[in-house]
Amino acid sequence: MHCELAVPGLLSADAPARCPALELLLARGRETESDPASLERWLAASFGLDDDASLPMGALTLLAAGRDPGAERWVRADPVHLRLLRDRMVLVPAAAFDLSSEEAIALCATLNRHFEGRLEIDPIEPRRWGARLSSDVPLAAESPLDMAGRALAPGRPGDALLNEAQMALHEHPVNEAREARGEPAVNSLWLWGAGAAPRDLEAHWQSVSADEPASLGLARIAGLRGRPLAADAQTWLGRLPEDGRHLAVLDVLRAPLALGDTEAFAGRLQALETKWFAPLLDALRDGRIGMLTVRVPDAGASFETIRGDLRRFWKRAKPLKRRTIAQ
């Protein structure tokens, strides 16, 4: 059995504490380099999509939720908080705050009444919304996480539509209650990732496990077994057959990196070490898996390890250091 992990953000910061299992896998594994790419771009290439094709995140998020987007064009219409500073407006993505299902449903109902006939917004998940597009609208290329903390320049694609959304959400009862509790108001949308679901995809895995919707949506189109990410590697391995190639997408580091939350980054990295890297290293030593590959797409690096590689004692484990990625 060949197990693969995709861990975006893994080499984007110095590790605040030692991660012995991960450090050993990176040191003893056989490293290969490729062009750095976002997780989404790496997934697109892995499933055989054209290099110039952008992922239709709205449609894929529906598929990941077990729903059919049909042949229609969907867009992600994610809830965000726009914060006015002294001389600029900055975007706070939903990854930075909690939002309940009830709040999402109430906010989307108001937006749908306002945009009736132009935009139909669906709270697929509390912090991941989609919208069916009845006509072409200007859209941003970046995700809300990509825009975290960045100033919004005037004249961006879709500004007129987003201004309407802000007016519809102004003084909404949900937002008034959130502000009374000291929580950020959901005072705008961010439209990105438009398109119809692709067809006839293939990939070299037999299964994909993830909490990230692009992975699960693409797996469903390709006819692979797609499941929500297990709590840990032991549970994941227990679900897998004894052979084949299987992918787990561990996308828990990008959000704290984008939000500058060093404490959350440290905690999540240590959880990956305890729940994933250490058990998989043990499984490799015991021969329960034949090969383990750790992929870091945004660093353009992959580390492939078989049991025999663990005897390369001269390859000494070192503290995890940030890699500077050439742009």
Secondary structure, 3 states (H helix, E strand, C coil): CEEEEECCCCCCCCCCCCCHHHHHHHHHCEEEECCCCCHHHHHHHHCCCCCCCCCCHHHHHHHHCCCCCCCCCEEEEEEEEEEECCCCEEEEEHHHCCCCHHHHHHHHHHHHHHCCCCEEEEEEECCEEEEEECCCCCCCCCCCCCCECCECCCCCCCHHHHHHHHHHHCCCHHHHHHHHCCCCCCCEEEEEEEECCCCCCCCCCCEEEECCHHHHHHHHHHCCEEECCCCCHHHHHHHCCCCCEEEEECCCCHHHHHHCCHHHHHHHHHHHHHHHHHHHHHHHHHCCCCEEEEEEHHHCEEEEEEHHHHHCCCCCCCCCCCCCCCC
